């Protein structure tokens, strides 16, 4: 998708920029003229994205950063300010799940043995998922939003999920954490409204990423039973492509057309949220 929003002169910071969705966002914003700072705990993955941007004539800076480490984020802030300038756009894309916050069963059945049930969930695993998805947004925004106050067109985009609307079976920690991201998005939108920063969120439906590929496809590339259930619940009958998030992203970024839009969470889900199952 070719970008229609001109981001020339803007500095965009994206956490989780080395992942599938984050990389798509970073490349698209660079194509639209933004200087992009790619923050990721996986520096190698981030560098691969940045090199693609540079090869196409764009500007990309890579910083190894941990969204749960304020010192790491503050160091990234200083580096970005020195090399690119003040942040205009913040994309809080870092997130993920953890097996320790996941059950093996969809419904509790006391006759089945050897499964990780609700009663076996690890508090540390659940805490990690909440920290990564929600606290990571809060800490990153605390560090970068100060420098965004009063900048024309300043915008924060968080990445929520369809799990925030209705929790999926097996993943209570991730579903709850993404619900927290949606709620925090609305809170921050109100808090920063008079400071000139708009805050919104994307709520992707089901997109294939590095994290969920093994859950959705078997080694032969066929959909797993879990994937087939997801597709049956998605009226469009397929998984989304990362570039299909870009239209919504650029609309939310464009102060000329979305300048009065703040505090919303936009589903991009192939109809999943509208389908009752019957």
Residue, then its C-alpha position, 0 to 999 in steps of 0.5 A: x500500500x502506498x502511503x497517502x499521508x505526508x510525514x516528511x519532517x516527522x520523527x516516528x518512534x515505534x516499539x516492537x519495530x522488528x516484528x511483523x506488524x511493527x516492521x510493516x508500520x515502520x517501512x510505511x511511515x518511512x515511505x511517507x517521509x518520516x524519520x523512523x526510530x525502530x526500538x526492539x529488544x531483538x536488535x538484529x530483527x530491527x536492523x533488518x527492517x532498518x536496512x530495508x528502509x535505508x536501501x529505499x532511501x529512507x531514514x531509520x535508526x535502530x536502538x536495542x530497547x526494553x519497554x519494561x526498563x525505564x533506563x533503556x527507554x530514557x537512553x533511547x530517548x536521548x539517542x533519538x533526540x540527538x540523531x533525529x530530533x523530537x518525537x512526533x509520532x509514537x507507536x506502542x507496538x511491543x507486546x506478546x503472550x507467554x505460555x505460563x499465562x495460557x491454559x491447554x483447555x478451553x473448558x474445564x473438565x476434571x476428568x482430563x489429566x495432564x493439562x495446564x488448567x486455570x488452576x495451574x496458571x503461573x502468576x509470574x507468567x501472567x504478570x509478565x504478559x500484563x507488564x509487557x503489554x500494558x506497563x510497556x505502553x505506560x513506561x514508553x509513553x511516560x518517557x516520550x510524551x513529555x517531548x511531544x507536548x505542544x508539537x503540531x500533529x503529535x500522535x500516539x498509537x497503541x496496539x490493542x487486540x480483538x481479545x480486548x473486546x471478547x477474550x479468546x479461550x486459553x489466553x486469559x492473561x493476554x486478553x486481559x492485558x490487551x483490554x487494559x491497553x484499550x482502557x489505558x488508551x482512552x485514559x491517556x486520550x483524555x489526559x493529553x487532550x489539552x496538551x495537543x496529543x491525540x491517543x488512539x489504538x488499533x485492534x487487529x483481528x487475526x494476522x499471522x506473525x512470528x509469535x503465533x505462526x506455530x499456533x496457526x499452522x502445522x509444520x506442513x503449512x496447513x491450518x491447525x484446528x485453532x486456526x480453523x476455528x478462528x477462520x470460521x469466526x471471521x466472516x471474511x474467511x481469512x487472516x489479515x495482511x499486515x498492510x491492511x492495517x495501514x489505511x487505519x494507521x495513516x488515517x489516525x496519524x493524519x491531523x488534517x483528516x483525523x484531528x478531532x479523533x482521539x480515544x478510540x480503538x479501531x477494529x481491523x478484523x475481517x468482521x470478527x467483532x460483528x459475528x455472533x457465530x450464528 
